[in-house]
Amino acid sequence: MIYAKNYECLSKDDLEQLQIERLQATLNRVYEKVSFYKNAFDKNKVNIEKIKSIKDIKELPFTTKDDLRKSYPYDMFAVPLRDIIRIHSSSGTSGKPIAVGYTRNDLKMWSHLVARVLTACGITSHDFVQIAFNYSLITAGFGFHYAAEEIGASVIPSSIEDAKKQIMILKDYKTTALLSTPSYALHIAHVLKELKINPEELSLKIGLFGAEPWSENLRAQIESQLNIKAYDNYGISELIGPGVSFECSERNGLHINEDHFIVEVIDPKSLKSLPVGETGELVFTTITKEGLPLIRFRTGDISSLIEEKCSCGRTLIKMKRISGRTDDMIILDGLNIFPSQIEEILLQIEGVEPHYLIILDREEGKDFMQIQMEVPDSIPYFDELKKLEDFKNRIKDHIYNKLGINVKVTLVEPRTIARSSGNKINRIIDKRKI
Ligand SMILES: [Zn+2]
């Protein structure tokens, strides 16, 4: 099924014509309304009148996450604040977030684009859609919620209630489609097994997962344990949230909503554009957004483009599933966390030295973060267990208060964690086999 055939199946020429018209309008608007872009275009001697085809996009400067952080909260908005009717944030973590403002049209467009995502995996007005994403500053919960309402499905906003409650709802409300992070779906599957409930007792048919990278292996596991067909989708808060790209029934690449986002893949080192098929960093230009339009936004996500006819009938180009990141960002339960944020918090605690390891692992189907650190010299090892416990709890509490995540803390003997020898030291071990 295709939600917006007149856009999702455009001929290449018609699509390019639409893209260039929308790009030109966006460029004029940002040059006039956003001082960041006026300065960036002037500095790079960009004459926006000369951007006449999609190929010319290479003349435009990039926008980075750092640019957005520097303009926090509202400096890059292209409309007066009275026209902003919703504000989300780039992630649930603290530190320096990115505020993303939506106008009424932006929200309408967002629901429309996510409705395409839902329709592509077979969700219709007959479905009971359980949205087990956090309804918060991050975008997934609300993005899927309004789109599911738009297509007329029965929406169950279960948010991040614990797994037992999710299962009760799955059973009693006869949920047919589950939307969550893949790791949370796996956790629900695990608890289902513990409760000795056969997935065939449920009405569940479809799973739509996202907000963190996941492998084909994990897909197979979730599908067999929940007895469903599982689909991937991609979005990032800075652009819009969910609704950037999505799998169709082929499940071989994610169609990009190109009538709203112009995609490029670049070499993250040379910053040169790469041809279709080559792997690099995804870069998007928004061409319909009003609140926070972005020109050549560097996502940090690694993928490649697939240009081949898709049996579903859509002509929108596809991207491969995300294979990693250009930086060391950690994605845990859909939250984006940088090791530097953990380090900053640790260093605020008395007696802590910056020698630590972040270990990401999965237990009973649930992802968790373990922080391994050295016992501070101020606490003699072994003989002061109570003090050690207090110390661990202090770290746990600090991290929970600042980042909203529960971590496990383990202590090791002083001077046993590798020290930097001048090279960048790897402080993250990711044991999750995703
Ligand atoms: Zn397709």
Residues whose N, C-alpha, C, O or C-beta is under 5 A from the ligand:
A	BS01	ZN	C248 E250 C310 C312 R314
